[in-house]
């Protein structure tokens, strides 16, 4: 073919590429684990719709029914959304919402199926579905819990699902099982009343090809690192800790990665490469749930239950044993403003803390100065999901399925309310032009048509 044919094509090709939408799959644009990139709960330039309505199907891309029960958050990489669930032959109680102090467990000794489901994020169609295991659960669940609480973690090559006593499973992006591990019985119970079984909830994370798991249980608590490609154990460190439900996080000191873990007896930091303990402290809420939040040279901790409910800002360079009352490595602390269930939101220099009863507090992230304390919802409203943010808006889902949209900033401003028409106790996930809500029965994709 004559050369003169190719020259116009070479000139036109760059122009054609300008009109082709190429999806950005850089890690910082993915919601790759619980609460997204380094659990920060934010994604700017997302361009989410201002108006949406589930009953009227306004700006609802799709709504997909998910069998069974699960409190794992949606996780997104590229065009794939991942969710887990546990399907019971008998359990029909669903999730019990509200603010209450019942510590008893749901009695269900039927066979369950633990599943990982991969969904096309654009149209809601199932790409693949895998049954990780079947059997009678080793642990009972709390009425506000499920047997599939942990969110998966992915790095675009591996998908790691953790089902507590039922094991951990690593798949490739096409659903091929790469490896699995059985840690035996992981007793996730209330340490003061061991018969109160609440089921496992800590989610795995992946950093630089390494899977990190935090297992704070009644006996033999540990933190461990595994090679994502093979499951090979790289290190494992025992922890003197009561049962907890916290997901770990990664922070950096002078460019070197470290692991932040929440806890009651043993909150602290570990060297990412060796598992060496860098710093530690005790105290706080004695049923620890929230994930540490990192940013601007600090690691933020939050917990509540029992006599103490602190918020702590720990310097990244912390070393040795820290004293909660006064320590040079503590940038600031507040003794009784923490939340029981929710992970905090660090966004544009402000730290937001949503509490169980709908109180939302805003602090200056560097000083701890309280900016405001306001209330979402009416009397007796309860909240379990953690807030997320995009493009100067904060999204907070109540247990009854009401989503409150707030203006980010120092002035409290409620922009809108939306109703999911179902129980919602799961932290949402954000991707470009879409936000995903997992309710008791569905995954709902909100996005402009």
Secondary structure, DSSP 8 states (H G I E B T S, - for coil): --HHHHHHHHHHHHHHHHTS------GGGSB-STTSGGG--B-SS----S--BTTTTBTEEEEEE--SB-----EEETTEEEEEEEEESS-------SS-----EE---SEEEEEEEEEETTT--EEEEEEEEEEE-SS-EETT--S--S--EE-SSEEEEE-GGG-EEEEETTS-EEEEE-------EETTEEEEE-------EEETTEEEEEE--SSS-EEEEEETTT--EEEEEE----------EEEEETTEEEEEE--SS-EEEEETTT--EEEEE--S-SS-----EEETTEEEEE--BTTBB-EEEEETT--EE--SSS-TTEEEEETB---SS---EEETTEEEEE-TTSEEEEEETTT--EEEEEE-SSTT----S--EEETTEEEEE-TTSEEEEEE-SSS--EEEEEE-SS---S--EEETTEEEEE-SSEEEEEE--
